[in-house]
Amino acid sequence: MFNAVSALADGLNDTQTVIGANLIMPYDGYMMVDSAPITGTRTIQFDLYRASSGGTSIWTEEQAVQLYNGRFSVGLGTSTSLTATILDAEKLWLSMTVIDTSSGSRVPIELSGRQAIEPAPYAAWSM
């Protein structure tokens, strides 16, 4: 799930795993409006929270996302590092906000409900 690089023992130190500068978490989704799947490019802001509702975002990233028949795939952490946030190994909650620019100005539309991201980041250390 994450990109990692293994370091070999140099004879002086124990073998260790070295994580690259940025972890990328793949995320696939499906988006509809009024029961119709969306096709085209949309700007989506992704946020991580420590709670299922309320609170302050602990990580945020905005991406131009290509949707086809409602389906999309992104790599969270491609422009804003997830490393410090995700390696805490705690349950986090993902929120998505579509940035509508059809009126000529940026109007954020937060999608209802946050999705739980269960702790499995130490899988990156197990290589």
Disulfide bonds with the S-S distance in Angstrom:
none
